[in-house]
Amino acid sequence: MYISDDSRSISVMASILLNHGTILLHDDNDHITPVKSDLLVVGNEIAEIRPQINGFGKDTVILDCTGKVVSPGFIDTHHHVWQTQLKGRHANATLLDYMPRGNSTGALYNAEDVFWGELAGCLEAIDGGTTMLVDHAHITHGPLHAPNAISATVSSGIRSIYGYCDTPNVTSWNPLTFAAATPDYFDSQLADLAKQQPFGDGRVQLGLAFDSFFLPKEMVIERYKSARSLGIKLVTSHYARGPVVGQHSVVELLEAYGLLGPDILLSHASNATPNDAALLASANAHVSTTPETELQAALGFPVAFRDDLHGVASLGVDSHSNNSGDMLTQMRLALQAARGARNQSFVDAGKNPNFVKHTVEAAFNLGTIKGARAVGMEGQIGSIAVGKLADLVVFDGESPAMVCAAEHDPVAAIVMHASIRDIEAVIVDGKIRKSGGKLLAVQGPTGGNLEWKTVAQKLMESRTRIEAEYRKIDMKSATARIMEVFQMKPENFVDSL
């Protein structure tokens, strides 16, 4: 049984008035104009935006937004949300290090571990202003894992597309061995979940996370056709050409199989070819760039601002076990990395650029409206407008970090100066999930309210158990097996050039 929202929760509000705030409004060309105005939320939608709103109901919750900036909620288009208990493990890891120590150790999670890891990952996202995420959930190591993850996602209050994943199941650690076939329950559970969706009053939809492109063509095509016939509206896959995973093109494969379309979302797209970019644009398919991971793990330079991919790009966190879980960091890193690369080309030529090509507005849009387009929801989220869903973030424009900047250029204040501590409130689907700078309680697995302190305690207990099992594994041997299984070339792994 999936946990639904508790109507007794203090986060449930019939209507909310945000008054006297600076509201960031997008126009049809994605240009952002800050407007000092009131904003009224009724139910889960934005009902009014005008300078002074009167006549609201007596039960309306009023948020004084004087000196504050009201932003659309951030949209994270690639995240492995279950990995909370692994945080801190990959701070100095390459992609090869991460694969056995991160991905594969999901096999050590039981279904209860999945619930707490998923819930905490979602809450960390909300704390950082993320109101919607795409969850590439490669944690299907048992029949209860996905149901528990969906239950936790619903409990958190976040909006999500849960990418149900055919996860390579570990059958042995010595040597590291993966099951040769998809678990028996996979197809029936996918179909069952598809019938039950959406979950959490419509906030949580089912997607498909698919990376099994090594399968025969007919099987890949059948998996996509089956998912689409079940009403799954988004299929997400990893794609990072390079020395670790090879130089083949997932984009060209999908095109050749007749599968490339607007419901396709590829994470990273590192080193994508010009032909890849043209095919993606033609199909209205999208990519999610995760700059913090890509810069560390040698996946390739982030493509968010690449001229031929910027039109289909969005941003994601990827692995909060490795790096920060907030979109503010991803926007800033993507922007400054792209600026640095462009500027260096001028410096190398003994010149100086006359202007900064990549703007804070463009970075902000990658985390908002362009994320909405990537998931096919630009008519509902990603910008602030009457009739759209009420996914909102309230920043303290007078905090030590944002003061003056928010008055001069609130978009610049968010992208260049803000951090999680500057986020005063987060509203998802018309419900307040963070207030006064703190997460509100959520509904627990048995129906009572859960404070963050309790979630943290459960996480630590879970981590202790997982870590004890982790220490029994010969990771050197496991890494060698990963290289063998994924046909990685040892000569491509070097200490220096």
N, C-alpha and C positions, 0 to 999 in steps of 0.2 A: 504494500500500500504506500502511496506517495503522500508525503506531508503537504498539506495545503496551508495557505496563509491563515493565521489565527485572527479572527475578527475582534478578539479581545486585546490584541497587541496595541501598545501605545503608539505604534508607528502607523496605524490605520486612521486616515483622516478623510472626512467627506469632502472638505474643501480647504484650500490653503491660499492665503493672500500673501504674496511677496510684495511689500510696498517700498517705494522710494529707492529702488535699486538701479544699478546701471545694467541694462539688459543687452546682451550681444545678439543682434539680429542679422541673419544672412539675407542677401538679396538673391535674385535668380542667377547671378554670375559668381556666387560664392564670396562676394565681398561682404565684410562684416562692418556693421555700423553700431556703435554703442549708443543706446537711447535710455535716458532716465525716465523710468516709467514704473507703474504697478503691473503685476501679473497675477491673474487669478487661475488657480487650478480647481477644477470641479471633477470629482471622480478621479479618473486616471488621465484626463486630458487638460490641455491648456485652453481655458475658456475665454479669457480676455487679456488683452495687453493694451493699456492706455494710461495716460498721465495720472489720472486719479480714478480709482474704482470705488464706487459706493454701492450700497444696497446688497452687500453679500450677507450670507446667512449668519445667524447668531452663534452657530457652532463652528464657524470658520476659524481655523488656526491662522494667526497673523504672525508673519516673520518680518521683523523690521530689517530691511536691507539697506538702510542708510549707510553710505560709505562702502557698500559691498557690490561685487560684480556677479551677475547671474549668467552662467554659461550653460550651453547644452551639455548634457552628460557625455563623457568620453566613451568611445567605442573601440574596444580591443579586439582585433580580428584574428588573433592567433595566440592561444594560451593553453598550457597543460596545467589545469587548475588543481589536479589531485596531488601535486608534488610538494605540498607544504612541509611535510616531515623531512624532506631532503634538503631544506634550505641550509645554505652555508657550505654544502659539500662540494660545490663546483666552482668556487671562486677563482681558481687557477686552472680550470679544465679546458681542454680542447674538445672538439666534437667527439673524437675517438674516446677520450676519457669519459665523457658524459654518457655515451651509449650504454656501457655495462653498469656504470655506477649510478645512473639516473633512470633511463628508460627501463632497463631490464630489472632493476630492483623494485619496480612496481609489482613484480611477482611475489615480493615479501609482504605485501599489504593483504590483510584480510578485509572483509566487507566493512567492518567497523572502522578500520583505519581509513578506508576510502571516504566514508562519511565525514570524518573530522578533517581530513586533508582537504577535501572539496569545499566543505563549509568555510574553513579558514581562508582558503584561496579566494573564494568569492567575497568574503568580508574584507580581506585586504584590498581587493579591487575596488569595492565600494568606498572604503576609507580614502582611496586615492582619487575618487571622482569618476571611476568607471561605472557606468550604468548598464552597459551592454557588452557582452563578450562572446567570442566564438571559442568554444572549448574543444580542442583536439584531444579527446579523452582516451588516450591509449593506455587504459587501465582495466580493460575487460579481461581480467585474469580469473574470473569465476562468474557464475550466473547471478550472484547478488551484487557484484561490483557496480555495474551500470545503474541498477535501480537505486542503490544507496547514494551514488553520485548525483543522480537526478533529484532524489529526495533532499539532499544537502543544498543543491542549487536552488531549489524551490524555497527552502527554509531561509536562505540568506536574503532573499528579496531582490536579487539581481535579475536582469533580463539576460537571456542566454540562448544561444543555439548549441545544444549539446551534441557534439560530434561522436556518435557511437562508432567504435573502432574495432576492427578485426585485429586485435593485438597479438603479436607473436608470444604464445604462452611458453614459459620456461618449464621444461620437464625434468631438467637436471642441471646442477651447478658444477658438477665435477665429472666430465667436462660440461661446460655450458651447452645445453641442447634445447632446441625449440621444437614444439609440437609440429608435426608435418602437415596437419590439416586444421582447418577452422573448427573451433569447438562445436559440438552437436547442437548446443542451444542457440548459437549465434543468429541464424536466419529466423527462427521462430520468435526469439526475443526481440529482434529488430522489428519484425512485423507487429508484434504485440505492443511494443512501445509506440510505434507509428500510429496504431489505432487509438491509443490512449492520449496522445498529444493533442493540444498543447497542455502543459502542466503549469501550476501556479497562477491560475487566473489568466492564462495566455502568455505569461512572461517567458516561459521556457519551451522552446521548440526543439524538435529532433532534427539533427543533421547527420551526415555520414562522414567519418574521417577515414580516408582510404589511402594506403601507401603500398598496396600489394601489386605493383605494376610488373612484377616478375611472373605473375600468373599468365597462362595462355590468353591470347586476345579474346577468345569467346567468353572466358570466365570473367574477365574485367568488364566487358560490355554488358554481360548479364547482371553483374553486381550493380552497375550504374542504372540500368533499365529497371531493375527490381526496386531500387531505392526511390527512383522517380515515380514509379507506379504506386508506391506507398505514400506519396505526398511529401516526401522529403525534398525540401526546397534549396538545400545547400550541400555541396560536397566539397570538402577541403582536403588538401594533400600537401605534403612537403615537396619542395623542388629547390635544390641547391646544386647546380652543376659545379664540379670541382674535383680535386684529386682524391677526396675521401669517397664520395658516392658515385663518381663517374661523370662523363661528359654527355651522356644521353639527354635528350630533351623530353621532359614530361609533357610540355605544351604540344610539341609536334606529335607525340604519341596519342594524346587525347584527340587532336585534330584528325589524325589518320584513322582513329577508331570511331569517328563521328560523335564524340562525346563532349567536345568543347562547347561551352555555352555560358549564359549569364549566371548560372547556378554554380559555377566553378570558382573556387577561391584557393589560390596556391600560396603557401607560406614561403617567404624568403625570396624566391626567384633570383637568387644570387647568380651572377654571371649569365643571366638570360641573354639569348642571342637577339639581334635585331629582328629576325624572323619571328621569334617567340613574342616579342613586343607587338609586332604587327598582328599576329594571330589573336593575341589576347584582346587587343583593342577592337578588332573586327567582330569578335564573339561577345564583346561586353563582359568578358571574364575579368577577374581581379586578382591582385596579389596583396599579401600582407607582409610588410617588411618589419623586422624586429631588430633594430639597430644595435641594441646592447648585446644581444647574443651573437649577432653576425660579426661584429667587430672583435669580439673576444675569441670566438670559436673558429676563426679562419674560414668562415663560410663564403666570404667574399664581401666586397664593399656594399653597404646598404643601397638599394635601388630606388628608394622613395622619391628622390629628386632627379632621377635620370630622365632626360627629356622625353624619351620614347616610352617610358613606363609611368611617369608621374600621373598621367590621366587615369590610370587604373589602379593606382597604389592606395594603400591604407597602412595603418600601423598596428603592431601587436607587441605584447610583452614576451611571449614565448614561455620561458621557464623561470618562474619566480623563485625556484630553488637555486638558481644561479645568479640572478640579478634582481633589480628593483621590480616591484609589481605594479608600478603606476605609469600611466600614460604621459604624465608631465615629463618624466625622464626620457621616454622614447621620442617625444616630439623634439625636445631640446637636442638630444644626441643626433637624431636624423638631420636636423637643421644645421648644426654646427659642423658635423662631419662633411656634409655636402658643401658647405661654405669653404671649409678648409681645403678640400680637394680642388675646388675651382680656383681658389686663391693661389694655391701652390703652383698650379699650371702657369699662372702669370709670373710668379716669383722665379720659377725655373727659366722663364724666357727673359728675365731681367726687366719685367714690366710690373705695373701696378694697376689693378682693376679700377675703373671709374665708379663702379657701383656694386652693391651686394645683390646678387641675382636672386637668391632664395630668401623669402620673406617669412616673418613670424606668422603672418596670416596664412600662408601656404602650409606651414607646419601645423597650425591649429586646425586647419581644415582636414589634414590627414587623420587627425584624431577624432574628428566629429562627423561632418557631412560626408566626407569621402569614405569613412568607415561604414556609414549608413548605406551608401551606394554599393559597397562591397558585399553587403549581406542582403541587398534587395529591399531595404526598409527606409529609403530616403523620404518616402511620403509620410512616415510615422515618427522617425527619430533623426538625430543628427543636427538639427537646428531648432531654434525656438520660433514657433508660429502657432497661431490659434488653430485648434483642431488636431495638432500633433500630440503625441503622448507626452506626459509630464515627466521627462527624465532630465533633471536639472542639477547643477552644481552651484553652490553659493560660496564665493571667495571673499575673504576679509580684505578689502582694498586698502585698509588703513593699518595692516600688520607691518611689523618692521621690514619684511621683505617686499611688500607690495605698495607701501605708501609712496605717494607722488607718481610712481609708475602707472598705477591704476587710473589716476586722474588724467594723465597725459595720453596713455594708450593702453587700455585694459587688456587687449589681446597680447601685446608685448609683455605686460605685467605677468600674465599667466604663463606664457611660453618661456620667458627668459628669467623670471624672478620667483615665481610661486613654487611652493612645495606642498606636501600633504598637510602640513600643520596650518596652512593658510585656508584650507577647505573647512568652512564652518558647517555647511549642511549639504546633504545629498538627498535628492528626491528621485525615487524610481517608481514609475507607473503610478504617480500621484500619492505615494506613501513616503513619509520621511524615514530615511534609513540611517542618517547621521545628523546629529544636531548638537550645536554648541561645541563642535570640534570632536565629538565622540560618537562612536557607533552605538546605535540603540540595540536593545535586546532583540533576539530573534526567537522563533519557535523551535524548541528542541525536538528530538526524535520521539519523545513520549508526550509531547503536547505543551509542556511548560515553557516559560520564557528562559532563554539562555543569555547570560551576559558574556562579554568577551573573555573575562577572566576564567570562566568555566571552560570555554572553548580552548583557551590556551593551556589549561591544565590537562584536558583530554589529549591535546596534541602532544604534549611532552610525554605523557604516558605511552602514547602510540609510538612516538619516536624512539623511546627507550627500548621497546620491544623490537622494532624494526632494526635498530642499530645493532642489537645483540645478534640477530640473524645475519646481518650484513658482514659483521666481523668474521664470520665463519667461512666467507667466500674467498677463494684465491682470485683476486681481481686481475692479477697479471695473466693468469691462465684464461680468465673470462675475456679479457681484452684481445688476446690472441685468437680466441674462437670467434669473436665479433668480426675481426678482420677476415677470417676464413669464410664465415657464413655470408658476409656481404661482399666477398670477392674484392677486398681492398688490396692494393699493390704495396707491399712493404717498402719498395724503393721510393714511394711518394712521401714517406714519413721521415723527415730529417731534422737534425738539431740546429743546423744553420745553413746559410747559402754562401 
